[in-house]
Amino acid sequence: MALWTLHGDGTIKPGAVVAPDERLGWGKMFGLGAQHVVAMFGATFLVPLITGFPVTTTLFFSGLGTILFLLITGNRLPSYLGSSFAFISPVLASTVGGDFSRATFGIMLTGMLLAIVGAVVHIAGSGWIDALMPPVMTGSIVMIIGFNLASAAWGGDDKSGFRAQPLTAWITIIAVVLISVLFRGLIGRLSILLGVLVGYVAAVLQNQVDYAALGKAAWFGLPTFTLPTADFSVAALFLPVVLVLIAENVGHVKSVALMTERNYDKTMGRALLADGVATTLAGFGGGSGTTTYAENIGVMAATKVYSTALYWIAGFIAILLAFVPKFGAAINTIPAGVIGAAGTVLYGMIGLLGARIWIENKVNFTNPINLIPAAIGLIMGIANFTFSFGNISFGGVTVGTITVLALYHLMRAIGRARGTDLEAPALVAEFEPYQPESEDLH
C-alpha cells in the first residue's frame, strides 16, 4: 500500500499540485480533510432524511466505506463514498410502515452484485461494460432514476414533501438558485446544503421545527444498526441500480486519472469491488448504499490537492459524527418542506445529467435504434409503470431500465443483420464510456 511523502516543505505554493501519494503538514491536511466532509455532507444527509434511514448509521457506513475503498484500491485512488441517490426510489418502494429492513436487504444484494462485477472487471477488463451500456443507455437509465422520483419531491400527502410547507419550500429553492449564481468556488458548490440552511431558518421563523426529539437525544451513543430481512422479491427493484453505480464509478476513475495525469485503468475493477463491498456492509447494518462522490472531485479540482490522506481524515470524521446521536437528531429536525424542495432540485439535476451524457457523447437520435428504446423506457420510468408477477413487483425504474436495455440490444442486432442500422459498427462512438468533469449522480 502506498503511503505519503511530504510535499516540498509541507506547504503548497500557487500552481503546485499535491499527488495522491503526497501530503502537506498534518495541520493543513486536517483542515482540507474537514472540507471534504462539508462537501459530501450536503448530499449524504439528505438520503436518510428522504428514506427514513438513521442519519448516524448512514454517516457511519459512509465513513467506513471510504476507508475500505482506500484499503481495497491500495491507497492509490482518492475518493469519498457517500450515500447514493440511485437507491432512493427502490428504498421508498420497498419500505412499509417505517420498516426498511427489506430495503436494506435489497441494498445488500446490489452491493454483492457490484462487487462481483468489480472482480470480473479486474480480471477481464471493462470493455464489456462499455458494450452493454453505451451512453444512450446510461443516459436513459440515469434520467429514469431521477425523474421517477418527481412524485416523491411533491409528497405523498399533506405532511410530506414540497406541498407540506410550500412557502418554506419555495424559499429553499430560491436560496439554492441565488447561491449557485452569486458565489463561486466551494460556496457555489454547496448551494444545496446552504439553501437547506436558509430554508431551515425560514421554517424556524414559522414555528415549523420540532425540537422535542433533539432535547432527549444523548451526546454520545452507538449508531442504530438494523439487520436486513431476506426478501428476494425486492431484488427486481434494486438490481438495476447496479448499472448506475457502474457508470458512476467508471466516470469517477477516469475523472481522477485526467486530473492527476495517472493511469487508473488497472484500478477500475478494484474501485467497483470496493464500492460493492461498502454497499454490502451498509445494507447488512441498516445504512444507505454508497457511491463515489463528484462533490469531492470538485473540491480536489479546486484545491489541486489529490492526497488520499484527505479521505482517511474525512472518513474518520464521518465515523466520529456517527457516535453523536444529538447530531443525528438535529438533522432530523429539518422539516418536510425543506426536504421536498431539496429533492425537487436534486431529482431534476439527476434526470438532466442523463441528458448531459447524451449530449457529451453526441448520441444520434435520428437513429431509431437510439430513439425508440429511450423514449419508451423514459415514459415507463417517469409514469412508474408497475407490473406484478406473484409476490414480485416491478416498479417504474426496473421496468424502464430493463425495457431500454432489451429493446436497444434487440433493435441493434436486427438492424445490423438487416443492414438498417444507421450507424456503422466501426463508427459507433457511443461505446466510449461517459467521462464526467466534476458533477455526477449519487
C-alpha positions as a Python dict, from the first residue, in 0.01 Angstrom:
ca = {
    (1, 'M'): (0, 0, 0),
    (2, 'A'): (130, 341, -95),
    (3, 'L'): (192, 580, 195),
    (4, 'W'): (256, 954, 170),
    (5, 'T'): (573, 1150, 122),
    (6, 'L'): (590, 1512, 235),
    (7, 'H'): (519, 1757, -48),
    (8, 'G'): (812, 2000, -52),
    (9, 'D'): (831, 2170, 286),
    (10, 'G'): (474, 2072, 379),
    (11, 'T'): (308, 2376, 219),
    (12, 'I'): (159, 2422, -125),
    (13, 'K'): (272, 2703, -349),
    (14, 'P'): (48, 2870, -613),
    (15, 'G'): (7, 2643, -914),
    (16, 'A'): (155, 2340, -736),
    (17, 'V'): (-17, 2000, -732),
    (18, 'V'): (-16, 1754, -440),
    (19, 'A'): (-18, 1398, -577),
    (20, 'P'): (-227, 1112, -427),
    (21, 'D'): (82, 968, -255),
    (22, 'E'): (193, 1303, -112),
    (23, 'R'): (74, 1511, 182),
    (24, 'L'): (111, 1855, 333),
    (25, 'G'): (166, 1925, 701),
    (26, 'W'): (-89, 1738, 912),
    (27, 'G'): (-250, 2059, 1039),
    (28, 'K'): (-327, 2169, 685),
    (29, 'M'): (-433, 1818, 593),
    (30, 'F'): (-689, 1809, 873),
    (31, 'G'): (-844, 2134, 757),
    (32, 'L'): (-860, 2014, 396),
    (33, 'G'): (-1000, 1678, 509),
    (34, 'A'): (-1274, 1855, 705),
    (35, 'Q'): (-1355, 2049, 389),
    (36, 'H'): (-1423, 1719, 214),
    (37, 'V'): (-1666, 1628, 495),
    (38, 'V'): (-1854, 1952, 429),
    (39, 'A'): (-1854, 1883, 54),
    (40, 'M'): (-2005, 1537, 90),
    (41, 'F'): (-2242, 1623, 370),
    (42, 'G'): (-2495, 1822, 169),
    (43, 'A'): (-2594, 1515, -32),
    (44, 'T'): (-2518, 1237, 216),
    (45, 'F'): (-2751, 1358, 493),
    (46, 'L'): (-3041, 1415, 253),
    (47, 'V'): (-3069, 1046, 165),
    (48, 'P'): (-3157, 928, 518),
    (49, 'L'): (-3391, 1224, 561),
    (50, 'I'): (-3582, 1125, 248),
    (51, 'T'): (-3577, 749, 305),
    (52, 'G'): (-3615, 742, 684),
    (53, 'F'): (-3280, 572, 748),
    (54, 'P'): (-3097, 682, 1066),
    (55, 'V'): (-2862, 970, 986),
    (56, 'T'): (-2585, 850, 1218),
    (57, 'T'): (-2594, 499, 1070),
    (58, 'T'): (-2567, 640, 719),
    (59, 'L'): (-2270, 855, 822),
    (60, 'F'): (-2102, 556, 988),
    (61, 'F'): (-2118, 340, 676),
    (62, 'S'): (-2022, 634, 459),
    (63, 'G'): (-1702, 685, 659),
    (64, 'L'): (-1634, 312, 691),
    (65, 'G'): (-1699, 260, 319),
    (66, 'T'): (-1450, 535, 233),
    (67, 'I'): (-1179, 373, 443),
    (68, 'L'): (-1250, 31, 291),
    (69, 'F'): (-1235, 187, -56),
    (70, 'L'): (-889, 326, 17),
    (71, 'L'): (-769, -8, 153),
    (72, 'I'): (-903, -215, -140),
    (73, 'T'): (-764, 25, -403),
    (74, 'G'): (-423, 17, -235),
    (75, 'N'): (-449, 379, -112),
    (76, 'R'): (-392, 495, -471),
    (77, 'L'): (-730, 633, -576),
    (78, 'P'): (-861, 941, -390),
    (79, 'S'): (-1235, 909, -337),
    (80, 'Y'): (-1514, 959, -86),
    (81, 'L'): (-1807, 716, -72),
    (82, 'G'): (-2131, 892, 18),
    (83, 'S'): (-2498, 800, 2),
    (84, 'S'): (-2621, 718, -348),
    (85, 'F'): (-2940, 885, -469),
    (86, 'A'): (-2991, 595, -709),
    (87, 'F'): (-3123, 390, -416),
    (88, 'I'): (-3396, 634, -311),
    (89, 'S'): (-3667, 512, -546),
    (90, 'P'): (-3635, 138, -467),
    (91, 'V'): (-3599, 212, -95),
    (92, 'L'): (-3921, 414, -89),
    (93, 'A'): (-4098, 144, -289),
    (94, 'S'): (-3991, -138, -55),
    (95, 'T'): (-4031, 38, 282),
    (96, 'V'): (-4361, -39, 455),
    (97, 'G'): (-4478, 131, 773),
    (98, 'G'): (-4132, 259, 858),
    (99, 'D'): (-3977, -89, 832),
    (100, 'F'): (-3685, -59, 589),
    (101, 'S'): (-3526, -398, 664),
    (102, 'R'): (-3644, -532, 327),
    (103, 'A'): (-3489, -228, 161),
    (104, 'T'): (-3153, -288, 329),
    (105, 'F'): (-3164, -645, 201),
    (106, 'G'): (-3204, -505, -150),
    (107, 'I'): (-2911, -270, -89),
    (108, 'M'): (-2702, -565, 29),
    (109, 'L'): (-2788, -766, -285),
    (110, 'T'): (-2695, -468, -503),
    (111, 'G'): (-2361, -436, -328),
    (112, 'M'): (-2286, -804, -372),
    (113, 'L'): (-2360, -789, -744),
    (114, 'L'): (-2147, -475, -783),
    (115, 'A'): (-1860, -648, -603),
    (116, 'I'): (-1887, -942, -843),
    (117, 'V'): (-1883, -703, -1140),
    (118, 'G'): (-1572, -540, -994),
    (119, 'A'): (-1395, -873, -964),
    (120, 'V'): (-1483, -960, -1326),
    (121, 'V'): (-1362, -619, -1449),
    (122, 'H'): (-1038, -662, -1256),
    (123, 'I'): (-977, -994, -1434),
    (124, 'A'): (-1127, -935, -1780),
    (125, 'G'): (-1120, -557, -1827),
    (126, 'S'): (-1406, -308, -1870),
    (127, 'G'): (-1476, -335, -2245),
    (128, 'W'): (-1783, -550, -2192),
    (129, 'I'): (-1938, -281, -1971),
    (130, 'D'): (-1898, -24, -2246),
    (131, 'A'): (-2070, -258, -2491),
    (132, 'L'): (-2357, -339, -2253),
    (133, 'M'): (-2419, 22, -2154),
    (134, 'P'): (-2328, 272, -2426),
    (135, 'P'): (-2406, 638, -2346),
    (136, 'V'): (-2757, 624, -2493),
    (137, 'M'): (-2839, 353, -2239),
    (138, 'T'): (-2653, 512, -1946),
    (139, 'G'): (-2818, 847, -2008),
    (140, 'S'): (-3163, 688, -2029),
    (141, 'I'): (-3120, 493, -1706),
    (142, 'V'): (-2995, 798, -1518),
    (143, 'M'): (-3292, 1003, -1643),
    (144, 'I'): (-3536, 730, -1542),
    (145, 'I'): (-3397, 718, -1188),
    (146, 'G'): (-3407, 1096, -1147),
    (147, 'F'): (-3748, 1170, -1297),
    (148, 'N'): (-3913, 866, -1139),
    (149, 'L'): (-3870, 1049, -806),
    (150, 'A'): (-4074, 1353, -913),
    (151, 'S'): (-4378, 1248, -712),
    (152, 'A'): (-4163, 1191, -402),
    (153, 'A'): (-4043, 1550, -421),
    (154, 'W'): (-4403, 1675, -427),
    (155, 'G'): (-4503, 1445, -139),
    (156, 'G'): (-4741, 1156, -93),
    (157, 'D'): (-4969, 1353, 142),
    (158, 'D'): (-5009, 1695, 303),
    (159, 'K'): (-4749, 1608, 568),
    (160, 'S'): (-4459, 1525, 338),
    (161, 'G'): (-4265, 1680, 53),
    (162, 'F'): (-4295, 2018, -113),
    (163, 'R'): (-4670, 2052, -66),
    (164, 'A'): (-4648, 2010, 313),
    (165, 'Q'): (-4495, 2359, 351),
    (166, 'P'): (-4496, 2531, 11),
    (167, 'L'): (-4375, 2873, 131),
    (168, 'T'): (-4076, 2722, 309),
    (169, 'A'): (-4007, 2502, 5),
    (170, 'W'): (-4008, 2800, -232),
    (171, 'I'): (-3774, 2995, -3),
    (172, 'T'): (-3537, 2696, -3),
    (173, 'I'): (-3540, 2664, -382),
    (174, 'I'): (-3487, 3037, -436),
    (175, 'A'): (-3196, 3028, -191),
    (176, 'V'): (-3035, 2738, -381),
    (177, 'V'): (-3077, 2923, -710),
    (178, 'L'): (-2932, 3251, -585),
    (179, 'I'): (-2636, 3093, -402),
    (180, 'S'): (-2542, 2890, -710),
    (181, 'V'): (-2520, 3201, -930),
    (182, 'L'): (-2396, 3459, -678),
    (183, 'F'): (-2094, 3267, -547),
    (184, 'R'): (-1802, 3077, -696),
    (185, 'G'): (-1577, 2804, -563),
    (186, 'L'): (-1679, 2589, -267),
    (187, 'I'): (-1970, 2812, -163),
    (188, 'G'): (-2127, 2779, -505),
    (189, 'R'): (-2076, 2402, -499),
    (190, 'L'): (-2252, 2382, -162),
    (191, 'S'): (-2559, 2569, -288),
    (192, 'I'): (-2798, 2286, -194),
    (193, 'L'): (-2659, 2249, 159),
    (194, 'L'): (-2662, 2626, 215),
    (195, 'G'): (-3008, 2654, 59),
    (196, 'V'): (-3130, 2394, 307),
    (197, 'L'): (-2989, 2604, 590),
    (198, 'V'): (-3175, 2911, 461),
    (199, 'G'): (-3496, 2709, 433),
    (200, 'Y'): (-3442, 2575, 783),
    (201, 'V'): (-3416, 2929, 923),
    (202, 'A'): (-3736, 3020, 738),
    (203, 'A'): (-3907, 2716, 890),
    (204, 'V'): (-3789, 2814, 1240),
    (205, 'L'): (-3937, 3163, 1196),
    (206, 'Q'): (-4269, 2999, 1103),
    (207, 'N'): (-4260, 2760, 1403),
    (208, 'Q'): (-4239, 2455, 1175),
    (209, 'V'): (-3947, 2287, 1353),
    (210, 'D'): (-4000, 2035, 1633),
    (211, 'Y'): (-3709, 2012, 1879),
    (212, 'A'): (-3863, 1756, 2117),
    (213, 'A'): (-3652, 1463, 1996),
    (214, 'L'): (-3336, 1675, 1990),
    (215, 'G'): (-3364, 1759, 2357),
    (216, 'K'): (-3397, 1391, 2450),
    (217, 'A'): (-3105, 1271, 2235),
    (218, 'A'): (-2776, 1184, 2406),
    (219, 'W'): (-2445, 1342, 2312),
    (220, 'F'): (-2267, 1007, 2278),
    (221, 'G'): (-2403, 669, 2173),
    (222, 'L'): (-2386, 391, 1915),
    (223, 'P'): (-2543, 427, 1572),
    (224, 'T'): (-2863, 229, 1519),
    (225, 'F'): (-2781, -94, 1336),
    (226, 'T'): (-3061, -292, 1169),
    (227, 'L'): (-3021, -638, 1020),
    (228, 'P'): (-3188, -690, 681),
    (229, 'T'): (-3494, -907, 630),
    (230, 'A'): (-3436, -1156, 349),
    (231, 'D'): (-3692, -1097, 75),
    (232, 'F'): (-3580, -1170, -279),
    (233, 'S'): (-3894, -1007, -420),
    (234, 'V'): (-3720, -668, -378),
    (235, 'A'): (-3430, -773, -600),
    (236, 'A'): (-3607, -651, -912),
    (237, 'L'): (-3636, -304, -759),
    (238, 'F'): (-3271, -272, -660),
    (239, 'L'): (-3054, -458, -909),
    (240, 'P'): (-3097, -201, -1192),
    (241, 'V'): (-2918, 44, -961),
    (242, 'V'): (-2601, -157, -1027),
    (243, 'L'): (-2591, -14, -1379),
    (244, 'V'): (-2587, 341, -1245),
    (245, 'L'): (-2322, 262, -981),
    (246, 'I'): (-2100, 112, -1251),
    (247, 'A'): (-2134, 422, -1466),
    (248, 'E'): (-2058, 648, -1169),
    (249, 'N'): (-1750, 454, -1064),
    (250, 'V'): (-1607, 431, -1414),
    (251, 'G'): (-1664, 803, -1463),
    (252, 'H'): (-1501, 878, -1128),
    (253, 'V'): (-1189, 673, -1205),
    (254, 'K'): (-1146, 839, -1542),
    (255, 'S'): (-1201, 1186, -1396),
    (256, 'V'): (-937, 1136, -1129),
    (257, 'A'): (-699, 991, -1388),
    (258, 'L'): (-747, 1303, -1600),
    (259, 'M'): (-684, 1540, -1309),
    (260, 'T'): (-383, 1358, -1167),
    (261, 'E'): (-238, 1255, -1505),
    (262, 'R'): (-214, 896, -1387),
    (263, 'N'): (-343, 578, -1548),
    (264, 'Y'): (-601, 414, -1321),
    (265, 'D'): (-741, 165, -1572),
    (266, 'K'): (-599, -129, -1375),
    (267, 'T'): (-760, 11, -1058),
    (268, 'M'): (-1110, 30, -1209),
    (269, 'G'): (-1204, -323, -1107),
    (270, 'R'): (-1081, -263, -753),
    (271, 'A'): (-1288, 58, -735),
    (272, 'L'): (-1605, -126, -835),
    (273, 'L'): (-1524, -409, -594),
    (274, 'A'): (-1462, -163, -311),
    (275, 'D'): (-1789, 21, -366),
    (276, 'G'): (-1967, -312, -382),
    (277, 'V'): (-1817, -424, -51),
    (278, 'A'): (-1903, -89, 112),
    (279, 'T'): (-2263, -107, -13),
    (280, 'T'): (-2297, -468, 101),
    (281, 'L'): (-2184, -380, 454),
    (282, 'A'): (-2413, -77, 461),
    (283, 'G'): (-2711, -292, 364),
    (284, 'F'): (-2620, -555, 623),
    (285, 'G'): (-2607, -296, 902),
    (286, 'G'): (-2901, -73, 809),
    (287, 'G'): (-2726, 202, 614),
    (288, 'S'): (-2777, 351, 271),
    (289, 'G'): (-2591, 225, -35),
    (290, 'T'): (-2280, 417, -131),
    (291, 'T'): (-2117, 560, -440),
    (292, 'T'): (-1814, 771, -533),
    (293, 'Y'): (-1887, 1140, -482),
    (294, 'A'): (-1841, 1402, -751),
    (295, 'E'): (-1858, 1689, -499),
    (296, 'N'): (-1527, 1573, -361),
    (297, 'I'): (-1382, 1550, -710),
    (298, 'G'): (-1479, 1913, -749),
    (299, 'V'): (-1300, 2006, -426),
    (300, 'M'): (-986, 1828, -546),
    (301, 'A'): (-1005, 2009, -879),
    (302, 'A'): (-1033, 2343, -698),
    (303, 'T'): (-754, 2284, -443),
    (304, 'K'): (-517, 2072, -658),
    (305, 'V'): (-460, 1856, -350),
    (306, 'Y'): (-524, 1494, -451),
    (307, 'S'): (-373, 1326, -146),
    (308, 'T'): (-559, 1013, -33),
    (309, 'A'): (-475, 1119, 324),
    (310, 'L'): (-760, 1370, 299),
    (311, 'Y'): (-1009, 1089, 257),
    (312, 'W'): (-875, 895, 553),
    (313, 'I'): (-933, 1208, 759),
    (314, 'A'): (-1281, 1267, 612),
    (315, 'G'): (-1377, 903, 666),
    (316, 'F'): (-1277, 906, 1033),
    (317, 'I'): (-1457, 1238, 1093),
    (318, 'A'): (-1777, 1088, 947),
    (319, 'I'): (-1741, 784, 1175),
    (320, 'L'): (-1692, 1006, 1481),
    (321, 'L'): (-2006, 1208, 1396),
    (322, 'A'): (-2197, 878, 1378),
    (323, 'F'): (-2141, 834, 1753),
    (324, 'V'): (-2316, 1163, 1836),
    (325, 'P'): (-2692, 1088, 1848),
    (326, 'K'): (-2772, 1454, 1916),
    (327, 'F'): (-2614, 1538, 1582),
    (328, 'G'): (-2841, 1292, 1404),
    (329, 'A'): (-3144, 1423, 1594),
    (330, 'A'): (-3056, 1779, 1489),
    (331, 'I'): (-3052, 1672, 1123),
    (332, 'N'): (-3390, 1502, 1168),
    (333, 'T'): (-3548, 1832, 1274),
    (334, 'I'): (-3529, 1956, 914),
    (335, 'P'): (-3895, 1997, 812),
    (336, 'A'): (-4074, 1834, 520),
    (337, 'G'): (-4094, 2147, 306),
    (338, 'V'): (-3717, 2190, 306),
    (339, 'I'): (-3662, 1824, 221),
    (340, 'G'): (-3918, 1840, -58),
    (341, 'A'): (-3751, 2148, -204),
    (342, 'A'): (-3405, 1989, -191),
    (343, 'G'): (-3547, 1678, -356),
    (344, 'T'): (-3705, 1887, -631),
    (345, 'V'): (-3366, 2032, -718),
    (346, 'L'): (-3166, 1712, -680),
    (347, 'Y'): (-3401, 1479, -866),
    (348, 'G'): (-3424, 1721, -1155),
    (349, 'M'): (-3045, 1751, -1166),
    (350, 'I'): (-3013, 1373, -1169),
    (351, 'G'): (-3255, 1345, -1460),
    (352, 'L'): (-3084, 1618, -1660),
    (353, 'L'): (-2748, 1455, -1601),
    (354, 'G'): (-2877, 1179, -1825),
    (355, 'A'): (-2935, 1437, -2099),
    (356, 'R'): (-2583, 1567, -2041),
    (357, 'I'): (-2447, 1217, -2100),
    (358, 'W'): (-2632, 1207, -2432),
    (359, 'I'): (-2504, 1549, -2538),
    (360, 'E'): (-2140, 1499, -2441),
    (361, 'N'): (-2128, 1165, -2621),
    (362, 'K'): (-2313, 1302, -2928),
    (363, 'V'): (-2584, 1036, -2920),
    (364, 'N'): (-2759, 1029, -3258),
    (365, 'F'): (-3137, 1038, -3205),
    (366, 'T'): (-3212, 1037, -3577),
    (367, 'N'): (-3131, 669, -3545),
    (368, 'P'): (-3447, 487, -3427),
    (369, 'I'): (-3228, 227, -3255),
    (370, 'N'): (-3128, 501, -3010),
    (371, 'L'): (-3455, 697, -3010),
    (372, 'I'): (-3726, 435, -2964),
    (373, 'P'): (-3587, 235, -2667),
    (374, 'A'): (-3501, 558, -2480),
    (375, 'A'): (-3845, 708, -2549),
    (376, 'I'): (-4036, 401, -2433),
    (377, 'G'): (-3820, 342, -2126),
    (378, 'L'): (-3844, 705, -2012),
    (379, 'I'): (-4223, 710, -2021),
    (380, 'M'): (-4241, 380, -1834),
    (381, 'G'): (-3999, 504, -1570),
    (382, 'I'): (-4146, 852, -1522),
    (383, 'A'): (-4507, 725, -1513),
    (384, 'N'): (-4392, 446, -1277),
    (385, 'F'): (-4533, 155, -1481),
    (386, 'T'): (-4570, -128, -1231),
    (387, 'F'): (-4622, -498, -1304),
    (388, 'S'): (-4662, -780, -1054),
    (389, 'F'): (-4596, -1150, -1101),
    (390, 'G'): (-4694, -1342, -791),
    (391, 'N'): (-4520, -1183, -495),
    (392, 'I'): (-4268, -999, -710),
    (393, 'S'): (-4345, -643, -817),
    (394, 'F'): (-4151, -450, -1081),
    (395, 'G'): (-4168, -70, -1044),
    (396, 'G'): (-4101, 208, -1291),
    (397, 'V'): (-3724, 218, -1254),
    (398, 'T'): (-3691, -157, -1306),
    (399, 'V'): (-3944, -174, -1591),
    (400, 'G'): (-3793, 126, -1768),
    (401, 'T'): (-3434, 7, -1728),
    (402, 'I'): (-3499, -348, -1847),
    (403, 'T'): (-3709, -221, -2138),
    (404, 'V'): (-3441, 25, -2252),
    (405, 'L'): (-3165, -235, -2244),
    (406, 'A'): (-3369, -517, -2401),
    (407, 'L'): (-3514, -306, -2684),
    (408, 'Y'): (-3183, -137, -2763),
    (409, 'H'): (-2982, -456, -2798),
    (410, 'L'): (-3265, -633, -2981),
    (411, 'M'): (-3303, -348, -3232),
    (412, 'R'): (-2926, -317, -3269),
    (413, 'A'): (-2892, -688, -3351),
    (414, 'I'): (-3178, -682, -3602),
    (415, 'G'): (-3054, -357, -3755),
    (416, 'R'): (-2707, -495, -3816),
    (417, 'A'): (-2844, -819, -3957),
    (418, 'R'): (-3081, -636, -4193),
    (419, 'G'): (-2844, -350, -4275),
    (420, 'T'): (-3090, -91, -4142),
    (421, 'D'): (-2865, 37, -3861),
    (422, 'L'): (-2783, 399, -3945),
    (423, 'E'): (-2452, 381, -3762),
    (424, 'A'): (-2176, 160, -3896),
    (425, 'P'): (-2021, -54, -3622),
    (426, 'A'): (-1677, 92, -3679),
    (427, 'L'): (-1812, 441, -3626),
    (428, 'V'): (-2025, 379, -3317),
    (429, 'A'): (-1877, 635, -3079),
    (430, 'E'): (-2142, 558, -2820),
    (431, 'F'): (-1929, 274, -2683),
    (432, 'E'): (-1695, 530, -2533),
    (433, 'P'): (-1765, 541, -2157),
    (434, 'Y'): (-1908, 857, -2008),
    (435, 'Q'): (-1643, 1080, -1852),
    (436, 'P'): (-1790, 1348, -1622),
    (437, 'E'): (-1599, 1661, -1531),
    (438, 'S'): (-1699, 1748, -1176),
    (439, 'E'): (-2062, 1651, -1135),
    (440, 'D'): (-2229, 1317, -1123),
    (441, 'L'): (-2521, 1121, -990),
    (442, 'H'): (-2507, 996, -633),
}
